[in-house]
Amino acid sequence: MQSTCDLVIVGAGAAGLAAARAARAAGLNIEVVEAASRIGGRGFTDTTTFPAPFDLGCQWLHAASINPYTKAADRLGFRYRKDPFVYRIHDGTWWLNDTLVEEFGASLAATYDRVAALGEAGEDVPAARAIDPADPWGSLFRRAYTGYMAWPPEEVSTFDTSRFHFTDEDWPVEGGYGALVAAEGADIEVNLDCPVKSIDWGGSEVMVGTAKGMIFCRAVLVTVSVGVLQAERIKFFPLLPDWKLDALGHLRMGHAEKVGFWMKRNIFAGMGPHFTMLNWDSAPTAGFVCKPFDRPMATLFASGPFARDLFAQGMDAAIAEAKSLLGKVFGADVLKEIATARATGWVSDPYTLGAYSVLSPGGGEARAELARPIDDKVFFAGEAASPDGFSTAHGAYNSGLTAAALIADALK
Ligand SMILES: Cc1cc2nc3c(=O)[nH]c(=O)nc-3n(C[C@H](O)[C@H](O)[C@H](O)COP(=O)(O)OP(=O)(O)OC[C@H]3O[C@@H](n4cnc5c(N)ncnc54)[C@H](O)[C@@H]3O)c2cc1C
């Protein structure tokens, strides 16, 4: 294969698909190349393992009222649940009572406000700086924060909290957020199983080397994860400039993984959907999403270094570890009720290499620098390049739209 076009888009996740539609509407002749055998990237719903859809990646419409995927869900007939999150906390022996759970909720909100206030004041320091050493809920804040951000607060900049556009609306998608991402992008023509191996941007045109041949173009939009860029899975000729490498050096992949269990019967009778937080001294940074959409399911959500290491011994070992935690919290008898299990493994997916991006303390404007084009020829988008929606599917989508507008302007 050898071809010519205006723009090559590398990656058909949320960012690449959104950029493709916008670039096409702007009259550009595009080619979208995707390494995997499917579109959606980190938006992926497994529809075969369980009797109901299971999101391996994105699951909640964050900032739902300003999220473009909420409108897409309405248009495409995907339903979502608007109920606020219900938390339960297990201390390794039993459940904390409602008063204590409320006390934790107040402490969590106050600590988050302090993290945001530090960032707004221009203090680009570890989020952990905002934890009050006298707060008895400090260690549970660490766990919760690691759960949201996929990396511990000691190694995440306050800017990632102060700059994210929160609306306190996190709505799960019944038919799967990954399925929604794919359905929304279904009209985009994508060259699948076509990993990009090199981008030569030194000449008057850009040469994109793929597993299926060379594509000559005027510009390239790279939407792959920070993990893939850092691992140099795509070789750039000439090398990326120092300022771009510097930006990449201030970002890292956080880790979030899931192990889903479909139960033979509803083990959460009398309860609604909820999230169980684990809170004992040696507890891993993990929790269980229970009974989503009233389904007989419990999903372990692992995050941070624990999630990264969970898969070191392979999938079976990860499932065994999740089972052991399930038994500890809900009782050993529950293990007899497991019908099927499914684990993720984003950490070892060669086209992702982690869950989503995190800004290191002192990282400053690294996200904006990641988004900044090189010579009006090499453009970047993806969740990590979003100024206020990083780590999410809608942030990726919006970053794709921003990049497409820049490219249309540069190529006109
Ligand atoms: C466990 C987990 C839970 C999450 N939960 C949520 C959530 O509830 N809500 C939310 O909004 N977000 C969530 N996210 C994050 C969200 O899924 C991502 O931020 C978003 O999907 C990223 O989109 P993207 O387009 O930036 O990147 P990707 O989806 O990674 O797209 C990049 C594409 O590039 C492809 N690619 C890689 N290398 C190459 C190459 N060499 N050549 C060609 N193609 C290549 C990849 O296969 C991929 O398809 C979660 C993520 C994970 C892992």
The ligand as an SDF file (V2000), in Angstrom:
LIG
                    3D

 53 58  0  0  0  0  0  0  0  0999 V2000
   -9.9160    1.0660   33.3660 C   0  0  0  0  0  0  0  0  0  0  0  0
  -10.2690    2.4040   32.7640 C   0  0  0  0  0  0  0  0  0  0  0  0
  -11.3910    3.0720   33.2030 C   0  0  0  0  0  0  0  0  0  0  0  0
  -11.7420    4.3140   32.6600 C   0  0  0  0  0  0  0  0  0  0  0  0
  -12.8920    4.9240   33.0780 N   0  0  0  0  0  0  0  0  0  0  0  0
  -13.2880    6.0660   32.4640 C   0  0  0  0  0  0  0  0  0  0  0  0
  -14.5810    6.6000   32.7230 C   0  0  0  0  0  0  0  0  0  0  0  0
  -15.3590    6.0450   33.5040 O   0  0  0  0  0  0  0  0  0  0  0  0
  -14.9360    7.7390   32.0670 N   0  0  0  0  0  0  0  0  0  0  0  0
  -14.1160    8.3570   31.1570 C   0  0  0  0  0  0  0  0  0  0  0  0
  -14.4940    9.3850   30.5710 O   0  0  0  0  0  0  0  0  0  0  0  0
  -12.8870    7.8450   30.8810 N   0  0  0  0  0  0  0  0  0  0  0  0
  -12.4760    6.7170   31.4920 C   0  0  0  0  0  0  0  0  0  0  0  0
  -11.2740    6.1510   31.1630 N   0  0  0  0  0  0  0  0  0  0  0  0
  -10.3640    6.8730   30.2570 C   0  0  0  0  0  0  0  0  0  0  0  0
  -10.8120    6.8700   28.7890 C   0  0  0  0  0  0  0  0  0  0  0  0
  -11.1490    5.5560   28.4140 O   0  0  0  0  0  0  0  0  0  0  0  0
   -9.6550    7.3990   27.9410 C   0  0  0  0  0  0  0  0  0  0  0  0
   -9.1890    8.6270   28.4670 O   0  0  0  0  0  0  0  0  0  0  0  0
  -10.0540    7.6330   26.4880 C   0  0  0  0  0  0  0  0  0  0  0  0
  -10.7940    6.5590   25.9710 O   0  0  0  0  0  0  0  0  0  0  0  0
   -8.7850    7.8730   25.6840 C   0  0  0  0  0  0  0  0  0  0  0  0
   -9.0930    8.1490   24.3350 O   0  0  0  0  0  0  0  0  0  0  0  0
   -7.9200    8.5550   23.3440 P   0  0  0  0  0  0  0  0  0  0  0  0
   -8.5200    8.7280   22.0060 O   0  0  0  0  0  0  0  0  0  0  0  0
   -7.1390    9.6670   23.9270 O   0  0  0  0  0  0  0  0  0  0  0  0
   -6.8960    7.3300   23.3510 O   0  0  0  0  0  0  0  0  0  0  0  0
   -7.1330    5.7640   22.9650 P   0  0  0  0  0  0  0  0  0  0  0  0
   -8.5250    5.3690   23.2480 O   0  0  0  0  0  0  0  0  0  0  0  0
   -6.0210    5.0520   23.6100 O   0  0  0  0  0  0  0  0  0  0  0  0
   -6.9440    5.8120   21.3850 O   0  0  0  0  0  0  0  0  0  0  0  0
   -5.6790    5.7370   20.7790 C   0  0  0  0  0  0  0  0  0  0  0  0
   -5.7400    4.6710   19.7030 C   0  0  0  0  0  0  0  0  0  0  0  0
   -4.4370    4.5820   19.1000 O   0  0  0  0  0  0  0  0  0  0  0  0
   -4.2100    3.2340   18.7720 C   0  0  0  0  0  0  0  0  0  0  0  0
   -2.7650    3.0410   18.6000 N   0  0  0  0  0  0  0  0  0  0  0  0
   -1.7980    2.8690   19.5360 C   0  0  0  0  0  0  0  0  0  0  0  0
   -0.5870    2.7500   18.9590 N   0  0  0  0  0  0  0  0  0  0  0  0
   -0.7900    2.8570   17.6340 C   0  0  0  0  0  0  0  0  0  0  0  0
    0.0680    2.8280   16.5130 C   0  0  0  0  0  0  0  0  0  0  0  0
    1.3870    2.6320   16.6270 N   0  0  0  0  0  0  0  0  0  0  0  0
   -0.4680    2.9530   15.2750 N   0  0  0  0  0  0  0  0  0  0  0  0
   -1.8190    3.1390   15.1000 C   0  0  0  0  0  0  0  0  0  0  0  0
   -2.6790    3.1780   16.1480 N   0  0  0  0  0  0  0  0  0  0  0  0
   -2.1720    3.0430   17.3930 C   0  0  0  0  0  0  0  0  0  0  0  0
   -4.7840    2.4710   19.9380 C   0  0  0  0  0  0  0  0  0  0  0  0
   -5.0390    1.1340   19.6020 O   0  0  0  0  0  0  0  0  0  0  0  0
   -6.0510    3.2780   20.2270 C   0  0  0  0  0  0  0  0  0  0  0  0
   -7.1590    2.7580   19.5360 O   0  0  0  0  0  0  0  0  0  0  0  0
  -10.9210    4.8960   31.6670 C   0  0  0  0  0  0  0  0  0  0  0  0
   -9.8070    4.2090   31.1960 C   0  0  0  0  0  0  0  0  0  0  0  0
   -9.4790    2.9700   31.7280 C   0  0  0  0  0  0  0  0  0  0  0  0
   -8.2860    2.2440   31.1870 C   0  0  0  0  0  0  0  0  0  0  0  0
  1  2  1  0
  2  3  1  0
  2 52  2  0
  3  4  2  0
  4  5  1  0
  4 50  1  0
  5  6  2  0
  6  7  1  0
  6 13  1  0
  7  8  2  0
  7  9  1  0
  9 10  1  0
 10 11  2  0
 10 12  1  0
 12 13  2  0
 13 14  1  0
 14 15  1  0
 14 50  1  0
 15 16  1  0
 16 17  1  0
 16 18  1  0
 18 19  1  0
 18 20  1  0
 20 21  1  0
 20 22  1  0
 22 23  1  0
 23 24  1  0
 24 25  2  0
 24 26  1  0
 24 27  1  0
 27 28  1  0
 28 29  2  0
 28 30  1  0
 28 31  1  0
 31 32  1  0
 32 33  1  0
 33 34  1  0
 33 48  1  0
 34 35  1  0
 35 36  1  0
 35 46  1  0
 36 37  1  0
 36 45  1  0
 37 38  2  0
 38 39  1  0
 39 40  1  0
 39 45  2  0
 40 41  1  0
 40 42  2  0
 42 43  1  0
 43 44  2  0
 44 45  1  0
 46 47  1  0
 46 48  1  0
 48 49  1  0
 50 51  2  0
 51 52  1  0
 52 53  1  0
M  END
$$$$
